[in-house]
């Protein structure tokens, strides 16, 4: 990792040298000796990072020597030769940068000054330049998120299959005309229009063509939570589904005993048996609810998961968007596990759950918390940032006032044992 970081830092020296040489040369105000010295220095650096192509390196080295000779002997040099040399140097640096950054375990920590230099440096239109520009832009995700987002989208508009050319077998291809992203200028949680770019994720690396190559997280100044500026929200049944395989058995993802602890904690506040689960995932929590003696109903937006799980568990699961779910029943317990971050109107979903609860009913809620201990520790290395199908990202501080307003008291807060960085809340209807 340190080596990768050092390799990227080397580009700072190279880019600075090349930029200086080019501007000195173009301004004509250079001292020939100084320029010769800089050309030698840059040549050494470039040769070190360039592709391992001996023939190309020898040619480049000969080009450099020739320029330096000209400068030493006659204090000036041939324009065309200089341009050839500069283009070769730039191309070698670009390919070298790509080799370092396109490596899946490349160091992605950002050095703002260097990263700004890099995006300006890779300004060409060819595939190699645009690809290097994209990797450089992605490094600005935190320092300049809106710019990073715009640049990545623009790069993929030029070459939609950058990644398939880099990684054999990678099928990612961005089709802006078929992209179903909606652009959200208004906070889907509180309706405020006052938000600032927070962090841009290089989502192309997830290699799922249903999603744009970048996702821009916005920080809402109204409620303090985060939401995706661009998101294929209209495709939510498709992007949120398929947690199960057709027919046959279901596979647990977590220790099922985790759920007995969750249910026993809930029963300290309400031991009624009428149960509704919203979004059944792979069916494991629903299966546990049955074992714990609940009379379970469920709603699921993905048709396939609905059929597979109701087939396996023998429970009728209603296939619909929760906001369209209609019943005269009132429940003692509603489960909304890892659902809130996927839905188009999270506050409406909470209001609906409140309405469907019986008096003193409990809503059990689990959702990622971007202020969790885990996220504080891992910061932007927390894989939760890269969950392509998450639309919103709450903090407890941002969520609590919304729960208050909807009519829930927070009875218990737990750090999730199921998902690192998620919070689990027991909420009681007021
Ligand atoms: Zn908001």
Boltz pocket constraint, residues with backbone or C-beta under 6 A from the ligand:
constraints:
  - pocket:
      binder: B
      contacts: [[A, 187], [A, 188], [A, 189], [A, 190], [A, 191], [A, 192], [A, 220], [A, 221], [A, 222], [A, 223], [A, 224], [A, 225]]
      max_distance: 6.0
